[in-house]
Amino acid sequence: MFTASRLLGLGLAAIVVVAFASPAFAQDKKSEPKKSQPKKEVWTDPNDSSLPIDFKIQGEYANDKLGVQVIALGNGEFQAVVLEGGLPGAGWDGKNKSLMQGKIEGDGAVFTPASGKRNYLAQNPAQFSATRKFPPLGHKEYAGAIQGDVLTLKTEAGEAKLQKTTRKSPTMGAKAPEGAIVLFDGSSTEAFKGGRLDKNTGLLNTDGGDVRTKQKFLNYTVHLEFFLPYRPDARSQGRGNSGFYQVDQYEVQILDSFGLDGVNNECGGVYTKLDPKVNMCLPPLQWQTYDIEFTAAVTENGKKVKNARITAKHNGVIIHDDAEIKGTTGGARNEPEGTPGPLQLQGHGNPLQFRNFWVVEKK
């Protein structure tokens, strides 16, 4: 039997149901603001339609007297490094640099002399310096603008036109010589522990995880082609960080260090041990090459008597010339120097891509 109190309760419940199902309530739900999509911060494809205009403007510009490397810093802001003589490895005098700050204007960008208090790789573009010393040696107050593929610079001698250029390593696509061990040719990841083959692109992907060869090596020459992601808002080690470990003990840094000074924790450096002779890092989303000759350390009676040595070319330019590596770098395998070890491609949480990976062992 239903009591009066139970009928009253059912009546109230019905009212609540009707209220929640009413058109007015449905309209309220529709008017709720949509959750904003998170800002995209990482790109791995130069043909991605979501790439900002910043990507088209960043890069290298040159004429017969000057080279300019335009670094994207995110949110439409840039720093341009003006190099006397030409681009690194292609005419730059190796000393003199000038810095400009830039920003998007229309479908191009405008640049003024960098000024104020600045620090190396500062997060804030207004405080960012691409050189450890600011102002750098030889700094001049250049200004200019980019429209299309042309950078117009205002110099002491008048206006100078620099054309955008996309450099390609002379060893790009180098074929494995007779007797080489082909580690990756786009067909399989059988040679590795870790790594993913993208069947659509034929590329080896780290997906942020480390990749090691199953085979161990000691003395060899190796060729590797790598592709850095575009992360304009990131700085320093957050900008596409990876590494190419020789015998899993000596890290040759892989990092988007485009336009920077080139030190041991930047692209081409032997981490914490050796600065590259010149920073040959190209812009992100552009294929690059390492060609390395490695000679292992030598031990006798359990004691190291010779350090490991390295000769390396980055994009065809020598960055280490039979250089001595005095000890292992961070993250090395816990085994004595001078023992065989795998080659490692470090993931470090970044989406790195690799191709054309082969090695020739030395007898």
HUSUL-V230567 format. One record per pair of residues at least 12 apart in sequence whose ideal C-beta (glycine too) atoms are under 10 Angstrom apart, sorted by sequence separation. I is the first residue (numbers start at 0). J is the second residue. D is the distance in whole Angstrom. If there is no record, write none. Layout:
I&J&D + I&J&D
//
This chain:
39&51&9 + 42&54&7 + 57&69&5 + 58&70&9 + 67&79&5 + 68&80&5 + 82&94&10 + 83&95&4 + 98&110&10 + 99&111&6 + 100&112&8 + 101&113&9 + 113&125&10 + 116&128&9 + 117&129&9 + 119&131&5 + 121&133&10 + 141&153&7 + 142&154&9 + 149&161&7 + 150&162&8 + 185&197&9 + 186&198&10 + 191&203&8 + 193&205&8 + 194&206&8 + 227&239&4 + 228&240&10 + 240&252&8 + 241&253&4 + 242&254&8 + 252&264&6 + 253&265&10 + 254&266&5 + 256&268&8 + 262&274&5 + 263&275&8 + 266&278&7 + 267&279&6 + 294&306&9 + 295&307&6 + 296&308&9 + 308&320&10 + 309&321&8 + 310&322&7 + 324&336&9 + 331&343&10 + 344&356&8 + 56&69&6 + 57&70&6 + 58&71&9 + 67&80&7 + 68&81&9 + 82&95&7 + 83&96&8 + 99&112&6 + 100&113&5 + 115&128&10 + 117&130&9 + 118&131&9 + 119&132&8 + 140&153&9 + 141&154&7 + 148&161&10 + 149&162&6 + 150&163&7 + 183&196&8 + 185&198&9 + 190&203&10 + 193&206&9 + 195&208&9 + 226&239&9 + 227&240&9 + 228&241&10 + 240&253&8 + 241&254&7 + 250&263&10 + 252&265&6 + 253&266&6 + 254&267&9 + 261&274&6 + 262&275&8 + 265&278&7 + 266&279&8 + 267&280&7 + 294&307&6 + 295&308&9 + 308&321&6 + 309&322&6 + 330&343&9 + 57&71&4 + 66&80&9 + 67&81&5 + 68&82&7 + 81&95&9 + 82&96&6 + 83&97&8 + 98&112&8 + 99&113&6 + 100&114&8 + 113&127&9 + 119&133&8 + 140&154&10 + 141&155&9 + 148&162&6 + 149&163&7 + 194&208&8 + 225&239&10 + 227&241&8 + 239&253&8 + 240&254&5 + 241&255&10 + 250&264&10 + 252&266&6 + 253&267&9 + 254&268&9 + 260&274&9 + 261&275&5 + 266&280&4 + 293&307&7 + 294&308&4 + 308&322&7 + 309&323&8 + 342&356&8 + 56&71&7 + 57&72&9 + 66&81&8 + 67&82&7 + 81&96&7 + 82&97&8 + 97&112&8 + 98&113&4 + 99&114&10 + 100&115&9 + 113&128&7 + 117&132&10 + 118&133&8 + 139&154&8 + 140&155&9 + 143&158&9 + 147&162&10 + 148&163&4 + 185&200&8 + 186&201&8 + 188&203&7 + 193&208&5 + 194&209&9 + 195&210&9 + 239&254&6 + 240&255&8 + 251&266&9 + 252&267&7 + 260&275&10 + 261&276&8 + 265&280&7 + 266&281&9 + 293&308&8 + 294&309&8 + 307&322&10 + 308&323&6 + 309&324&6 + 330&345&7 + 53&69&9 + 55&71&10 + 65&81&6 + 66&82&4 + 80&96&6 + 81&97&4 + 97&113&8 + 98&114&9 + 113&129&9 + 117&133&4 + 139&155&7 + 143&159&8 + 145&161&9 + 147&163&8 + 148&164&9 + 185&201&3 + 187&203&10 + 188&204&9 + 193&209&6 + 194&210&4 + 225&241&8 + 236&252&9 + 238&254&6 + 239&255&4 + 251&267&7 + 252&268&5 + 254&270&10 + 261&277&6 + 262&278&9 + 292&308&8 + 293&309&6 + 294&310&9 + 306&322&10 + 307&323&8 + 308&324&7 + 342&358&7 + 54&71&7 + 65&82&7 + 66&83&8 + 80&97&8 + 81&98&7 + 100&117&9 + 113&130&10 + 116&133&8 + 117&134&9 + 143&160&10 + 148&165&10 + 184&201&9 + 185&202&7 + 192&209&9 + 193&210&4 + 194&211&9 + 237&254&9 + 238&255&4 + 239&256&9 + 251&268&7 + 252&269&8 + 261&278&3 + 292&309&7 + 293&310&8 + 306&323&5 + 307&324&5 + 330&347&9 + 53&71&4 + 65&83&7 + 66&84&7 + 67&85&10 + 68&86&7 + 79&97&9 + 80&98&6 + 81&99&7 + 115&133&9 + 141&159&9 + 143&161&9 + 145&163&8 + 183&201&10 + 185&203&8 + 191&209&10 + 192&210&7 + 193&211&6 + 194&212&10 + 225&243&8 + 236&254&7 + 237&255&9 + 238&256&8 + 239&257&10 + 250&268&9 + 251&269&6 + 252&270&5 + 260&278&7 + 261&279&8 + 291&309&6 + 292&310&4 + 293&311&9 + 305&323&9 + 306&324&6 + 307&325&9 + 52&71&10 + 53&72&8 + 56&75&9 + 60&79&8 + 64&83&8 + 65&84&8 + 66&85&4 + 67&86&8 + 68&87&8 + 79&98&7 + 80&99&8 + 98&117&8 + 114&133&10 + 183&202&9 + 184&203&10 + 191&210&5 + 192&211&5 + 193&212&10 + 235&254&8 + 238&257&9 + 250&269&7 + 251&270&8 + 252&271&10 + 256&275&9 + 259&278&6 + 261&280&8 + 291&310&7 + 292&311&8 + 306&325&5 + 307&326&9 + 51&71&8 + 53&73&7 + 57&77&7 + 64&84&7 + 65&85&7 + 66&86&3 + 78&98&6 + 79&99&4 + 113&133&7 + 114&134&9 + 183&203&5 + 190&210&10 + 191&211&6 + 192&212&8 + 223&243&6 + 235&255&10 + 249&269&6 + 250&270&4 + 258&278&8 + 267&287&10 + 290&310&9 + 291&311&5 + 292&312&9 + 306&326&7 + 307&327&9 + 53&74&8 + 56&77&7 + 57&78&10 + 59&80&10 + 60&81&10 + 61&82&9 + 63&84&9 + 64&85&7 + 65&86&9 + 66&87&7 + 78&99&7 + 79&100&8 + 113&134&7 + 182&203&9 + 190&211&10 + 191&212&6 + 192&213&6 + 203&224&10 + 234&255&10 + 235&256&9 + 238&259&10 + 249&270&8 + 250&271&9 + 251&272&10 + 257&278&8 + 259&280&8 + 266&287&8 + 290&311&7 + 291&312&8 + 51&73&9 + 53&75&6 + 57&79&9 + 63&85&8 + 66&88&10 + 77&99&8 + 78&100&6 + 79&101&6 + 102&124&8 + 112&134&9 + 113&135&9 + 188&210&8 + 190&212&6 + 191&213&7 + 202&224&10 + 203&225&10 + 204&226&10 + 221&243&9 + 233&255&8 + 250&272&9 + 251&273&9 + 256&278&6 + 257&279&10 + 258&280&8 + 267&289&8 + 289&311&7 + 290&312&4 + 291&313&9 + 51&74&9 + 52&75&8 + 53&76&8 + 56&79&10 + 59&82&10 + 62&85&8 + 66&89&7 + 68&91&10 + 77&100&7 + 78&101&7 + 101&124&9 + 190&213&6 + 191&214&10 + 203&226&10 + 249&272&8 + 252&275&9 + 256&279&10 + 257&280&5 + 266&289&10 + 289&312&7 + 290&313&8 + 303&326&9 + 51&75&8 + 53&77&7 + 61&85&6 + 66&90&7 + 76&100&8 + 77&101&4 + 100&124&7 + 189&213&8 + 190&214&7 + 202&226&7 + 221&245&8 + 231&255&9 + 235&259&9 + 240&264&10 + 242&266&10 + 245&269&9 + 249&273&9 + 251&275&9 + 256&280&5 + 257&281&7 + 258&282&8 + 288&312&8 + 289&313&6 + 290&314&9 + 61&86&5 + 65&90&9 + 66&91&6 + 76&101&7 + 77&102&7 + 100&125&7 + 113&138&8 + 230&255&7 + 241&266&9 + 255&280&7 + 257&282&5 + 288&313&7 + 289&314&9 + 290&315&8 + 60&86&9 + 64&90&8 + 65&91&9 + 75&101&9 + 76&102&5 + 77&103&8 + 112&138&8 + 114&140&9 + 200&226&10 + 219&245&9 + 227&253&7 + 229&255&8 + 240&266&10 + 242&268&10 + 244&270&9 + 254&280&8 + 255&281&10 + 257&283&7 + 287&313&7 + 288&314&6 + 59&86&6 + 63&90&8 + 75&102&6 + 76&103&8 + 100&127&8 + 112&139&8 + 113&140&9 + 183&210&9 + 219&246&9 + 226&253&10 + 227&254&8 + 228&255&8 + 238&265&10 + 239&266&9 + 242&269&10 + 253&280&9 + 255&282&8 + 287&314&6 + 288&315&7 + 290&317&9 + 291&318&10 + 292&319&9 + 294&321&9 + 296&323&10 + 59&87&9 + 61&89&7 + 62&90&10 + 68&96&10 + 70&98&10 + 72&100&9 + 74&102&9 + 75&103&4 + 100&128&10 + 112&140&4 + 113&141&9 + 182&210&10 + 218&246&9 + 223&251&9 + 225&253&6 + 227&255&5 + 236&264&7 + 238&266&10 + 242&270&7 + 252&280&10 + 255&283&5 + 257&285&9 + 286&314&9 + 287&315&10 + 291&319&8 + 296&324&8 + 61&90&8 + 72&101&9 + 74&103&9 + 75&104&9 + 79&108&9 + 81&110&9 + 98&127&9 + 111&140&9 + 112&141&6 + 183&212&9 + 216&245&8 + 217&246&7 + 227&256&9 + 235&264&8 + 236&265&9 + 255&284&10 + 285&314&10 + 289&318&9 + 292&321&8 + 294&323&10 + 296&325&10 + 307&336&7 + 59&89&9 + 61&91&10 + 67&97&9 + 69&99&9 + 71&101&10 + 72&102&10 + 98&128&7 + 111&141&9 + 112&142&6 + 182&212&6 + 216&246&6 + 223&253&9 + 227&257&8 + 235&265&9 + 294&324&10 + 296&326&9 + 306&336&8 + 307&337&8 + 70&101&9 + 77&108&6 + 79&110&5 + 81&112&10 + 98&129&6 + 110&141&7 + 111&142&5 + 182&213&10 + 210&241&10 + 215&246&8 + 216&247&9 + 293&324&9 + 296&327&9 + 305&336&9 + 306&337&10 + 65&97&9 + 67&99&8 + 69&101&7 + 76&108&9 + 77&109&10 + 78&110&9 + 98&130&7 + 110&142&6 + 111&143&9 + 180&212&9 + 182&214&8 + 209&241&9 + 215&247&9 + 281&313&9 + 303&335&8 + 305&337&8 + 40&73&9 + 75&108&8 + 77&110&7 + 80&113&10 + 96&129&8 + 97&130&10 + 109&142&8 + 110&143&5 + 209&242&9 + 211&244&8 + 279&312&8 + 280&313&7 + 281&314&6 + 302&335&10 + 303&336&6 + 304&337&9 + 79&113&9 + 96&130&6 + 109&143&8 + 110&144&7 + 180&214&7 + 207&241&10 + 253&287&9 + 272&306&10 + 279&313&4 + 280&314&8 + 301&335&8 + 303&337&6 + 38&73&10 + 78&113&7 + 98&133&7 + 108&143&9 + 109&144&5 + 110&145&8 + 209&244&9 + 212&247&9 + 272&307&10 + 276&311&10 + 278&313&9 + 279&314&5 + 302&337&10 + 38&74&10 + 96&132&10 + 98&134&7 + 108&144&7 + 109&145&8 + 180&216&9 + 205&241&7 + 211&247&7 + 253&289&8 + 273&309&8 + 275&311&8 + 277&313&8 + 279&315&8 + 71&108&10 + 97&134&8 + 98&135&7 + 107&144&6 + 108&145&5 + 109&146&10 + 272&309&10 + 276&313&10 + 279&316&5 + 298&335&6 + 96&134&9 + 97&135&7 + 107&145&5 + 108&146&9 + 209&247&10 + 251&289&7 + 269&307&10 + 273&311&9 + 275&313&7 + 278&316&10 + 279&317&9 + 280&318&10 + 298&336&7 + 299&337&9 + 69&108&8 + 78&117&9 + 96&135&4 + 97&136&10 + 105&144&10 + 106&145&10 + 107&146&4 + 180&219&9 + 182&221&9 + 227&266&8 + 277&316&6 + 279&318&6 + 296&335&9 + 297&336&9 + 298&337&4 + 95&135&8 + 96&136&7 + 97&137&7 + 98&138&7 + 99&139&10 + 104&144&8 + 106&146&8 + 107&147&7 + 110&150&8 + 179&219&10 + 182&222&10 + 183&223&9 + 251&291&7 + 269&309&7 + 276&316&8 + 277&317&8 + 278&318&8 + 296&336&4 + 297&337&6 + 298&338&8 + 69&110&8 + 94&135&9 + 95&136&6 + 96&137&6 + 97&138&5 + 98&139&10 + 99&140&9 + 101&142&10 + 104&145&9 + 105&146&9 + 106&147&8 + 110&151&10 + 112&153&10 + 179&220&9 + 180&221&9 + 182&223&9 + 183&224&10 + 225&266&10 + 275&316&9 + 276&317&7 + 277&318&6 + 295&336&7 + 296&337&4 + 94&136&6 + 95&137&3 + 96&138&7 + 97&139&5 + 98&140&10 + 99&141&6 + 100&142&10 + 101&143&8 + 103&145&10 + 104&146&10 + 107&149&9 + 108&150&9 + 110&152&8 + 111&153&10 + 179&221&9 + 251&293&9 + 269&311&8 + 275&317&9 + 276&318&5 + 295&337&5 + 296&338&9 + 67&110&9 + 94&137&6 + 95&138&8 + 96&139&9 + 97&140&8 + 98&141&9 + 99&142&7 + 101&144&9 + 107&150&10 + 110&153&9 + 179&222&8 + 275&318&4 + 276&319&7 + 295&338&8 + 57&101&10 + 95&139&8 + 97&141&5 + 99&143&7 + 101&145&8 + 107&151&10 + 176&220&9 + 239&283&6 + 249&293&8 + 267&311&7 + 274&318&9 + 275&319&7 + 276&320&7 + 295&339&8 + 56&101&8 + 92&137&8 + 238&283&8 + 239&284&10 + 267&312&10 + 273&318&9 + 274&319&9 + 295&340&9 + 78&124&7 + 176&222&9 + 243&289&6 + 245&291&7 + 249&295&10 + 267&313&5 + 273&319&6 + 276&322&9 + 56&103&7 + 76&123&9 + 77&124&8 + 175&222&8 + 246&293&7 + 248&295&9 + 249&296&9 + 266&313&7 + 267&314&9 + 275&322&10 + 72&120&10 + 76&124&4 + 80&128&10 + 174&222&9 + 243&291&8 + 245&293&5 + 248&296&9 + 274&322&10 + 53&102&10 + 72&121&10 + 73&122&9 + 75&124&9 + 76&125&8 + 78&127&6 + 80&129&5 + 101&150&10 + 173&222&5 + 245&294&10 + 246&295&6 + 267&316&9 + 269&318&10 + 273&322&6 + 293&342&9 + 53&103&7 + 56&106&9 + 72&122&9 + 74&124&8 + 77&127&9 + 78&128&8 + 79&129&9 + 80&130&8 + 172&222&10 + 245&295&8 + 246&296&9 + 268&318&8 + 269&319&7 + 272&322&9 + 273&323&9 + 52&103&6 + 55&106&9 + 56&107&7 + 57&108&9 + 72&123&9 + 73&124&7 + 76&127&8 + 78&129&5 + 171&222&10 + 173&224&9 + 267&318&5 + 268&319&9 + 272&323&9 + 273&324&7 + 291&342&10 + 51&103&9 + 55&107&10 + 56&108&5 + 72&124&4 + 78&130&10 + 170&222&7 + 172&224&8 + 231&283&8 + 261&313&10 + 266&318&9 + 267&319&8 + 272&324&6 + 273&325&9 + 52&105&10 + 55&108&10 + 71&124&10 + 72&125&10 + 99&152&9 + 171&224&7 + 227&280&8 + 229&282&8 + 230&283&7 + 269&322&8 + 272&325&6 + 52&106&7 + 70&124&10 + 81&135&10 + 83&137&6 + 170&224&9 + 227&281&9 + 229&283&4 + 272&326&7 + 52&107&9 + 53&108&8 + 72&127&6 + 80&135&8 + 82&137&9 + 97&152&10 + 227&282&9 + 228&283&6 + 229&284&5 + 269&324&6 + 271&326&9 + 272&327&9 + 273&328&10 + 52&108&9 + 81&137&9 + 83&139&9 + 168&224&8 + 227&283&5 + 228&284&7 + 229&285&10 + 269&325&10 + 271&327&10 + 272&328&6 + 70&127&8 + 72&129&10 + 81&138&9 + 97&154&10 + 226&283&9 + 227&284&7 + 261&318&8 + 270&327&10 + 271&328&6 + 81&139&7 + 226&284&7 + 227&285&8 + 249&307&6 + 251&309&8 + 270&328&4 + 271&329&7 + 70&129&6 + 226&285&8 + 227&286&9 + 248&307&8 + 269&328&7 + 270&329&6 + 81&141&5 + 226&286&6 + 227&287&7 + 249&309&7 + 251&311&7 + 268&328&10 + 270&330&8 + 68&129&8 + 225&286&8 + 226&287&7 + 246&307&8 + 270&331&10 + 79&141&8 + 81&143&9 + 224&286&6 + 225&287&6 + 245&307&7 + 251&313&9 + 224&287&7 + 225&288&8 + 79&143&8 + 223&287&9 + 224&288&5 + 225&289&7 + 245&309&7 + 264&328&10 + 223&288&7 + 224&289&8 + 263&328&9 + 264&329&10 + 293&358&9 + 79&145&9 + 222&288&7 + 223&289&5 + 224&290&10 + 245&311&10 + 286&352&9 + 295&361&10 + 222&289&7 + 223&290&8 + 251&318&9 + 286&353&10 + 288&355&8 + 289&356&10 + 291&358&9 + 292&359&9 + 294&361&8 + 77&145&9 + 221&289&8 + 222&290&5 + 223&291&8 + 243&311&10 + 251&319&8 + 284&352&10 + 286&354&8 + 293&361&9 + 81&150&10 + 221&290&8 + 222&291&8 + 286&355&9 + 292&361&8 + 220&290&8 + 221&291&5 + 79&150&8 + 81&152&7 + 220&291&7 + 221&292&8 + 219&291&8 + 220&292&5 + 221&293&7 + 79&152&9 + 81&154&9 + 219&292&8 + 220&293&8 + 251&324&10 + 67&141&9 + 218&292&9 + 219&293&6 + 89&164&9 + 218&293&7 + 219&294&9 + 249&324&5 + 65&141&9 + 67&143&8 + 69&145&7 + 217&293&9 + 218&294&5 + 219&295&9 + 248&324&9 + 252&328&9 + 89&166&7 + 216&293&8 + 217&294&9 + 218&295&5 + 249&326&9 + 250&327&9 + 251&328&9 + 67&145&9 + 81&159&10 + 86&164&8 + 88&166&9 + 217&295&5 + 248&326&9 + 249&327&6 + 250&328&4 + 87&166&10 + 216&295&9 + 217&296&10 + 245&324&8 + 248&327&5 + 249&328&5 + 250&329&7 + 81&161&9 + 86&166&7 + 247&327&9 + 248&328&7 + 250&330&7 + 69&150&8 + 246&327&9 + 250&331&8 + 248&330&9 + 249&331&7 + 60&143&9 + 67&150&6 + 244&327&10 + 245&328&9 + 247&330&9 + 248&331&4 + 244&328&8 + 247&331&7 + 248&332&6 + 60&145&8 + 65&150&9 + 67&152&7 + 246&331&9 + 247&332&4 + 248&333&10 + 242&328&8 + 244&330&7 + 245&331&10 + 246&332&8 + 247&333&10 + 248&334&8 + 58&145&10 + 65&152&7 + 242&329&9 + 244&331&8 + 247&334&8 + 248&335&10 + 249&336&9 + 57&145&10 + 60&148&8 + 62&150&9 + 242&330&8 + 244&332&9 + 246&334&9 + 248&336&6 + 56&145&6 + 60&149&8 + 61&150&9 + 65&154&8 + 218&307&10 + 248&337&10 + 55&145&9 + 56&146&10 + 58&148&9 + 60&150&4 + 62&152&9 + 64&154&9 + 218&308&10 + 220&310&9 + 221&311&10 + 222&312&10 + 246&336&9 + 248&338&9 + 56&147&10 + 59&150&10 + 60&151&10 + 246&337&9 + 249&340&10 + 253&344&8 + 55&147&9 + 56&148&10 + 58&150&10 + 60&152&9 + 64&156&9 + 67&159&10 + 246&338&8 + 247&339&10 + 248&340&6 + 253&345&7 + 55&148&9 + 246&339&7 + 247&340&4 + 248&341&10 + 250&343&8 + 252&345&9 + 254&347&9 + 56&150&9 + 65&159&6 + 67&161&6 + 69&163&9 + 246&340&4 + 247&341&5 + 253&347&9 + 255&349&9 + 64&159&7 + 66&161&8 + 245&340&8 + 246&341&7 + 247&342&7 + 248&343&9 + 250&345&7 + 254&349&9 + 63&159&10 + 65&161&6 + 67&163&9 + 244&340&8 + 245&341&10 + 246&342&7 + 247&343&5 + 253&349&9 + 62&159&6 + 64&161&9 + 244&341&8 + 245&342&7 + 246&343&9 + 62&160&7 + 63&161&10 + 66&164&9 + 244&342&7 + 245&343&9 + 253&351&7 + 62&161&5 + 243&342&7 + 244&343&4 + 60&160&9 + 61&161&6 + 62&162&7 + 243&343&7 + 244&344&8 + 253&353&9 + 60&161&4 + 61&162&7 + 242&343&7 + 243&344&6 + 244&345&7 + 59&161&9 + 60&162&6 + 61&163&8 + 62&164&10 + 241&343&10 + 242&344&8 + 243&345&8 + 59&162&10 + 60&163&5 + 61&164&5 + 241&344&7 + 242&345&4 + 59&163&7 + 60&164&7 + 241&345&5 + 242&346&9 + 58&163&6 + 59&164&5 + 61&166&9 + 240&345&8 + 241&346&7 + 242&347&7 + 57&163&10 + 58&164&8 + 59&165&7 + 240&346&9 + 241&347&5 + 56&163&9 + 58&165&7 + 59&166&7 + 124&231&10 + 127&234&8 + 240&347&5 + 241&348&9 + 55&163&9 + 58&166&10 + 239&347&9 + 240&348&7 + 241&349&6 + 240&349&5 + 241&350&10 + 242&351&10 + 122&232&9 + 237&347&10 + 239&349&5 + 241&351&5 + 243&353&9 + 122&233&9 + 123&234&10 + 168&279&9 + 236&347&8 + 237&348&9 + 238&349&9 + 239&350&8 + 240&351&9 + 122&234&6 + 237&349&9 + 239&351&7 + 241&353&9 + 120&233&10 + 121&234&7 + 122&235&9 + 166&279&9 + 168&281&8 + 236&349&10 + 243&356&10 + 120&234&5 + 121&235&10 + 167&281&9 + 172&286&9 + 119&234&10 + 120&235&5 + 122&237&10 + 166&281&6 + 171&286&6 + 173&288&8 + 119&235&9 + 120&236&10 + 165&281&8 + 166&282&9 + 171&287&8 + 172&288&9 + 233&349&10 + 120&237&10 + 165&282&8 + 168&285&10 + 171&288&6 + 173&290&8 + 120&238&9 + 167&285&9 + 168&286&8 + 170&288&5 + 166&285&8 + 167&286&8 + 168&287&6 + 169&288&8 + 170&289&9 + 223&342&9 + 225&344&8 + 230&349&8 + 165&285&7 + 167&287&10 + 168&288&4 + 170&290&5 + 217&337&8 + 230&350&10 + 166&287&10 + 167&288&9 + 168&289&9 + 169&290&10 + 209&330&9 + 211&332&9 + 217&338&8 + 218&339&9 + 221&342&7 + 223&344&8 + 228&349&6 + 168&290&9 + 217&339&5 + 227&349&8 + 228&350&5 + 215&338&8 + 216&339&6 + 217&340&8 + 219&342&9 + 227&350&10 + 228&351&7 + 215&339&4 + 216&340&7 + 226&350&9 + 227&351&7 + 228&352&8 + 135&260&9 + 214&339&9 + 215&340&5 + 216&341&7 + 226&351&7 + 227&352&9 + 215&341&6 + 216&342&6 + 225&351&6 + 226&352&4 + 129&256&10 + 214&341&7 + 215&342&9 + 225&352&7 + 226&353&7 + 129&257&9 + 130&258&9 + 131&259&9 + 132&260&9 + 212&340&9 + 213&341&7 + 214&342&8 + 224&352&9 + 225&353&5 + 226&354&8 + 129&258&5 + 130&259&8 + 131&260&5 + 211&340&9 + 212&341&4 + 224&353&7 + 225&354&8 + 129&259&6 + 130&260&6 + 211&341&4 + 212&342&5 + 223&353&6 + 224&354&5 + 225&355&10 + 128&259&10 + 129&260&7 + 131&262&8 + 210&341&10 + 211&342&7 + 212&343&8 + 223&354&9 + 224&355&5 + 225&356&9 + 128&260&10 + 210&342&9 + 211&343&5 + 212&344&9 + 223&355&7 + 224&356&7 + 210&343&7 + 211&344&8 + 222&355&7 + 223&356&5 + 209&343&6 + 210&344&4 + 211&345&10 + 222&356&7 + 223&357&8 + 209&344&7 + 210&345&8 + 221&356&8 + 222&357&5 + 223&358&9 + 120&256&10 + 208&344&10 + 209&345&6 + 210&346&7 + 221&357&7 + 222&358&8 + 208&345&9 + 209&346&5 + 220&357&9 + 221&358&4 + 222&359&9 + 207&345&10 + 208&346&4 + 209&347&8 + 220&358&7 + 221&359&8 + 120&259&7 + 205&344&6 + 207&346&5 + 208&347&9 + 219&358&5 + 220&359&5 + 221&360&10 + 119&259&8 + 120&260&10 + 205&345&8 + 206&346&7 + 207&347&7 + 208&348&9 + 219&359&6 + 220&360&8 + 119&260&8 + 203&344&8 + 205&346&4 + 207&348&5 + 210&351&9 + 219&360&5 + 220&361&7 + 170&312&7 + 173&315&10 + 204&346&9 + 205&347&8 + 206&348&10 + 207&349&6 + 216&358&6 + 218&360&7 + 219&361&6 + 119&262&10 + 169&312&9 + 170&313&10 + 171&314&8 + 205&348&9 + 206&349&9 + 207&350&6 + 210&353&8 + 217&360&8 + 218&361&4 + 168&312&9 + 170&314&8 + 171&315&8 + 205&349&7 + 206&350&7 + 207&351&8 + 212&356&9 + 214&358&9 + 216&360&6 + 217&361&8 + 218&362&8 + 120&265&10 + 168&313&8 + 169&314&8 + 170&315&5 + 205&350&7 + 206&351&9 + 216&361&10 + 168&314&4 + 169&315&4 + 204&350&7 + 205&351&5 + 206&352&10 + 210&356&10 + 212&358&8 + 214&360&10 + 167&314&8 + 168&315&5 + 169&316&9 + 204&351&7 + 205&352&8 + 166&314&7 + 167&315&9 + 168&316&9 + 203&351&9 + 204&352&6 + 205&353&8 + 166&315&9 + 192&341&8 + 202&351&10 + 203&352&7 + 204&353&8 + 191&341&9 + 193&343&9 + 194&344&7 + 202&352&5 + 203&353&4 + 190&341&10 + 191&342&9 + 192&343&10 + 193&344&8 + 202&353&7 + 203&354&7 + 190&342&10 + 191&343&10 + 194&346&9 + 200&352&8 + 202&354&5 + 203&355&10 + 191&344&8 + 193&346&8 + 201&354&7 + 203&356&7 + 77&231&9 + 200&354&9 + 76&231&9 + 197&352&8 + 44&200&9 + 75&231&10 + 43&200&10 + 73&230&9 + 74&231&8 + 71&229&8 + 73&231&4 + 74&232&7 + 43&202&10 + 71&230&9 + 72&231&6 + 73&232&4 + 194&353&8 + 71&231&4 + 72&232&8 + 73&233&8 + 98&258&10 + 182&342&7 + 43&204&9 + 70&231&9 + 71&232&9 + 72&233&10 + 73&234&9 + 183&344&10 + 72&234&8 + 96&258&10 + 182&344&10 + 96&260&9 + 191&356&9 + 190&356&8 + 190&358&10 + 185&354&6 + 183&353&7 + 184&354&8 + 185&355&8 + 87&258&9 + 182&353&10 + 183&354&7 + 184&355&7 + 185&356&10 + 57&229&9 + 183&355&7 + 184&356&8 + 182&355&9 + 183&356&4 + 184&357&8 + 57&231&8 + 87&261&8 + 181&355&9 + 182&356&4 + 183&357&8 + 54&229&6 + 181&356&8 + 182&357&6 + 53&229&9 + 82&258&9 + 180&356&10 + 181&357&5 + 182&358&6 + 54&231&8 + 80&257&9 + 180&357&6 + 181&358&8 + 51&229&9 + 53&231&6 + 80&258&5 + 179&357&5 + 180&358&5 + 50&229&7 + 79&258&8 + 80&259&8 + 179&358&7 + 180&359&7 + 51&231&8 + 78&258&7 + 80&260&10 + 175&355&8 + 179&359&5 + 180&360&7 + 45&226&9 + 50&231&10 + 77&258&10 + 174&355&9 + 175&356&9 + 176&357&8 + 178&359&6 + 179&360&9 + 44&226&10 + 47&229&9 + 172&354&9 + 173&355&7 + 175&357&4 + 177&359&9 + 178&360&8 + 43&226&8 + 93&276&9 + 171&354&10 + 172&355&7 + 174&357&9 + 175&358&9 + 176&359&6 + 43&227&9 + 44&228&9 + 45&229&8 + 93&277&7 + 171&355&8 + 173&357&8 + 175&359&8 + 43&228&5 + 44&229&9 + 70&255&9 + 170&355&10 + 42&228&6 + 43&229&8 + 70&256&10 + 71&257&9 + 91&277&8 + 41&228&5 + 42&229&4 + 43&230&10 + 70&257&6 + 71&258&10 + 91&278&10 + 40&228&10 + 41&229&7 + 42&230&8 + 69&257&9 + 70&258&4 + 87&275&10 + 88&276&10 + 40&229&9 + 41&230&5 + 42&231&9 + 68&257&6 + 69&258&8 + 70&259&8 + 88&277&6 + 40&230&6 + 41&231&10 + 68&258&4 + 87&277&5 + 88&278&9 + 89&279&10 + 40&231&8 + 41&232&9 + 67&258&9 + 68&259&9 + 87&278&6 + 88&279&5 + 40&232&6 + 41&233&8 + 87&279&6 + 39&232&10 + 40&233&7 + 86&279&10 + 87&280&9 + 38&232&8 + 87&281&10 + 86&281&10 + 43&239&10 + 40&237&10 + 41&239&9 + 59&257&9 + 58&257&9 + 59&258&9 + 57&257&8 + 58&258&10 + 57&258&9 + 68&278&9 + 71&282&9 + 68&280&9 + 70&282&8 + 71&283&8 + 68&281&9 + 69&282&9 + 70&283&10 + 68&282&8 + 59&281&8 + 58&281&9 + 59&282&7 + 58&282&5 + 88&312&10 + 57&282&6 + 58&283&10 + 88&313&9 + 57&283&8 + 58&284&10 + 59&285&10 + 87&313&10 + 88&314&7 + 57&284&10 + 58&285&8 + 87&314&9 + 88&315&8 + 89&316&9 + 54&282&9 + 88&316&4 + 54&283&8 + 87&316&8 + 88&317&9 + 54&284&7 + 88&318&9 + 50&284&8 + 45&282&10 + 47&284&9 + 45&283&9 + 46&284&9 + 45&284&4 + 43&283&9 + 44&284&7 + 45&285&8 + 42&283&8 + 43&284&8 + 45&286&10 + 42&284&7 + 43&349&10 + 43&350&5 + 41&349&8 + 42&350&9 + 43&351&9 + 44&352&10 + 41&350&7 + 43&352&7
//
